Amino acid sequence: MSDYKITTSNLYSVTNETDKLTVTLSRVGAQGSVGSPIVSATLNATRNLLLTLQDGTVIDCGVIPTAYAIGDFHLQLSGGGDLEFSKAGQPIMTLDALGNLKLKGNIDANGI
């Protein structure tokens, strides 16, 4: 995977380094109740979301799925890193890391 970093309004940033996705959070607004705030969130190689608190405590929030379904439509990450779209079990589209889009059907520019 290529490295990338996204920062939006100085509220959070996302860094991807060799299959390790790191989300860094920052606080806005007034201080809440006393406690140990989250200083980072990491998605490790086994896709577990790990929250690290300021006091060093690490909380494992469990596995983040690589596939999602909405009715008959499915979206999943392939073993090769491509994003795959299917309907009723039949592949209809893939998107690779370079942005190449492959479609089973045609593109209709006439709208809906």
TADA-V325823 format. One record per residue. N is the residue number from 1. RES is the residue in three letters. PSI is psi in whole degrees, -180 to 180 (none if undefined). OMEGA is omega in whole degrees, 0 to 359 (* if undefined). D_CENTER is the distance of its C-alpha to the mean C-alpha in whole Angstrom. Layout:
<<N/RES/PSI/OMEGA/D_CENTER> <N/RES/PSI/OMEGA/D_CENTER>>
This chain:
<<1/MET/146/177/13> <2/SER/157/179/14> <3/ASP/140/174/14> <4/TYR/155/178/13> <5/LYS/133/180/13> <6/ILE/130/175/12> <7/THR/129/181/15> <8/THR/121/175/16> <9/SER/26/180/19> <10/ASN/22/179/19> <11/LEU/-34/180/17> <12/TYR/162/173/14> <13/SER/153/179/13> <14/VAL/130/179/10> <15/THR/133/180/11> <16/ASN/116/181/10> <17/GLU/107/176/13> <18/THR/71/177/14> <19/ASP/21/175/11> <20/LYS/111/180/11> <21/LEU/124/180/8> <22/THR/129/175/10> <23/VAL/122/179/10> <24/THR/129/184/14> <25/LEU/153/172/15> <26/SER/157/185/19> <27/ARG/144/172/21> <28/VAL/154/178/23> <29/GLY/-169/184/26> <30/ALA/154/177/29> <31/GLN/134/177/28> <32/GLY/-162/179/28> <33/SER/160/182/30> <34/VAL/135/180/30> <35/GLY/-174/179/28> <36/SER/108/184/25> <37/PRO/160/175/22> <38/ILE/129/178/19> <39/VAL/-21/175/18> <40/SER/159/175/15> <41/ALA/130/184/12> <42/THR/137/172/11> <43/LEU/110/186/9> <44/ASN/-177/184/12> <45/ALA/-27/178/13> <46/THR/11/177/13> <47/ARG/26/172/10> <48/ASN/135/176/12> <49/LEU/118/181/11> <50/LEU/123/176/14> <51/LEU/129/178/15> <52/THR/125/179/18> <53/LEU/162/182/21> <54/GLN/-30/181/23> <55/ASP/4/178/26> <56/GLY/-9/178/24> <57/THR/136/177/23> <58/VAL/127/179/20> <59/ILE/122/177/18> <60/ASP/112/183/17> <61/CYS/3/178/15> <62/GLY/-180/184/14> <63/VAL/133/174/12> <64/ILE/125/185/9> <65/PRO/156/176/9> <66/THR/7/179/9> <67/ALA/144/181/11> <68/TYR/149/179/12> <69/ALA/138/172/16> <70/ILE/103/185/17> <71/GLY/-129/179/21> <72/ASP/-7/181/22> <73/PHE/137/178/19> <74/HIS/142/177/16> <75/LEU/127/180/13> <76/GLN/159/176/12> <77/LEU/124/181/10> <78/SER/168/177/14> <79/GLY/-27/179/15> <80/GLY/0/177/16> <81/GLY/2/178/12> <82/ASP/150/174/13> <83/LEU/122/185/12> <84/GLU/135/178/15> <85/PHE/137/177/16> <86/SER/160/176/19> <87/LYS/126/181/22> <88/ALA/39/176/24> <89/GLY/-4/181/23> <90/GLN/126/180/24> <91/PRO/136/179/21> <92/ILE/-19/183/22> <93/MET/147/171/19> <94/THR/150/177/17> <95/LEU/121/181/15> <96/ASP/176/185/15> <97/ALA/-20/178/14> <98/LEU/-4/180/17> <99/GLY/8/178/16> <100/ASN/125/181/19> <101/LEU/126/178/19> <102/LYS/128/183/21> <103/LEU/145/175/23> <104/LYS/-39/182/25> <105/GLY/-159/182/27> <106/ASN/160/173/28> <107/ILE/128/180/27> <108/ASP/112/182/29> <109/ALA/3/183/30> <110/ASN/-1/178/32> <111/GLY/-174/182/30> <112/ILE/none/*/30>>
